[in-house]
């Protein structure tokens, strides 16, 4: 009698790239929706244009008339406000993790956060002195 060799159980199959299939399908769905929206918008959207709809909108500020030559100056109050928002938003992004891990960071973390606040304070003082916080 010839002994029968037992076959080794290969175990569960390696997952391979199958675990990424839902993620790939999500990206395909998102890209498809974006392309569909961009292509469908002009087809079903309103086509009634008037002078107010084609004019530049600058956050409630009347746009200055453009001279025929040279391009002209635009009010920059909106852009300064946007930059201030970004500056102080980034400050909060860095301060929040420090507040969560203040005990674990110790004195080194305290020194670093004080230097960061002083740096942002210089930016704040600069903007204040230049009149960037004054609303007309």
C-alpha positions in Angstrom: 0.0 0.0 0.0 1.3 3.4 -1.0 1.0 6.1 1.7 -1.1 9.1 0.7 0.7 12.3 1.3 -1.5 14.9 3.0 -1.7 18.2 1.2 -0.9 21.2 3.3 -3.8 23.6 3.8 -2.8 26.8 2.1 -4.9 28.9 4.5 -6.9 31.9 3.6 -5.9 33.5 0.3 -3.9 36.7 0.5 -6.2 39.6 0.1 -4.1 41.3 -2.5 -5.6 44.4 -4.1 -9.2 43.3 -3.4 -9.2 45.4 -0.2 -8.7 48.5 -2.2 -11.7 47.8 -4.5 -14.2 49.9 -2.4 -11.8 52.9 -2.4 -11.2 52.7 -6.1 -15.0 52.4 -6.7 -15.5 55.5 -4.5 -12.9 57.5 -6.6 -14.5 56.4 -9.8 -18.0 57.4 -8.5 -16.7 60.8 -7.4 -14.9 61.4 -10.7 -18.0 60.3 -12.6 -20.2 62.6 -10.6 -17.8 65.6 -11.2 -17.6 65.0 -14.9 -21.4 64.5 -15.1 -22.1 67.7 -13.2 -19.7 69.8 -15.3 -21.1 68.5 -18.6 -24.8 68.7 -17.5 -24.7 72.2 -15.9 -24.5 74.2 -19.2 -27.2 72.0 -20.7 -29.9 72.4 -18.0 -28.8 75.8 -16.5 -30.4 79.1 -17.1 -29.2 81.0 -20.1 -30.5 84.5 -19.3 -27.6 86.8 -18.7 -27.8 90.4 -17.8 -25.3 93.1 -16.8 -25.4 92.3 -13.1 -24.7 88.6 -13.6 -21.7 89.2 -15.8 -20.2 91.9 -13.6 -17.4 91.2 -11.1 -18.5 90.5 -7.5 -16.1 91.7 -4.9 -17.9 91.0 -1.5 -20.3 93.9 -1.7 -17.7 96.5 -2.7 -18.5 98.4 -5.8 -15.9 97.5 -8.4 -13.9 100.5 -9.5 -14.3 101.5 -13.2 -11.6 100.1 -15.4 -9.7 102.7 -17.4 -9.4 101.9 -21.1 -5.6 101.6 -20.8 -3.5 100.0 -18.0 -5.9 97.7 -16.2 -6.7 100.0 -13.2 -6.6 99.4 -9.5 -8.9 97.0 -7.6 -9.8 97.4 -3.9 -7.9 94.8 -1.9 -9.8 94.8 1.4 -11.4 91.5 0.6 -8.0 89.9 -0.1 -6.4 91.3 3.0 -9.3 89.9 5.1 -8.9 86.5 3.4 -5.2 86.4 4.2 -5.8 87.4 7.8 -8.3 84.6 8.1 -5.7 82.1 6.7 -3.1 83.4 9.1 -5.2 83.0 12.2 -6.8 79.8 11.0 -3.3 78.2 10.6 -2.6 79.5 14.1 -5.5 77.5 15.5 -4.5 74.4 13.6 -1.2 74.5 15.4 -2.5 75.5 18.8 -5.1 72.8 19.1 -2.7 69.8 19.0 -0.6 71.6 21.6 -3.5 72.0 23.9 -4.4 68.3 23.6 -0.8 67.1 24.4 0.5 70.0 26.6 1.4 67.7 29.5 3.3 65.2 27.3 5.3 67.9 25.6 6.6 69.4 28.8 8.9 72.5 28.9 10.1 72.0 25.3 6.6 72.2 24.0 5.9 75.3 26.1 8.9 77.1 24.7 8.0 76.1 21.1 4.4 77.3 21.5 5.5 80.6 23.1 7.9 81.2 20.1 5.0 80.4 17.7 2.6 82.8 19.5 5.3 85.5 19.5 5.8 85.0 15.8 2.1 85.2 15.1 1.9 88.2 17.4 4.4 90.1 15.3 2.2 89.4 12.2 -0.9 90.6 14.1 0.9 93.8 15.3 2.1 94.4 11.7 -1.4 94.1 10.3 -2.9 96.2 13.1 -0.4 99.0 12.5 -0.9 99.0 8.8 -4.7 99.4 9.3 -5.7 96.0 8.0 -8.2 95.5 10.9 -10.0 98.9 10.3 -13.3 98.6 8.5 -14.4 101.6 6.5 
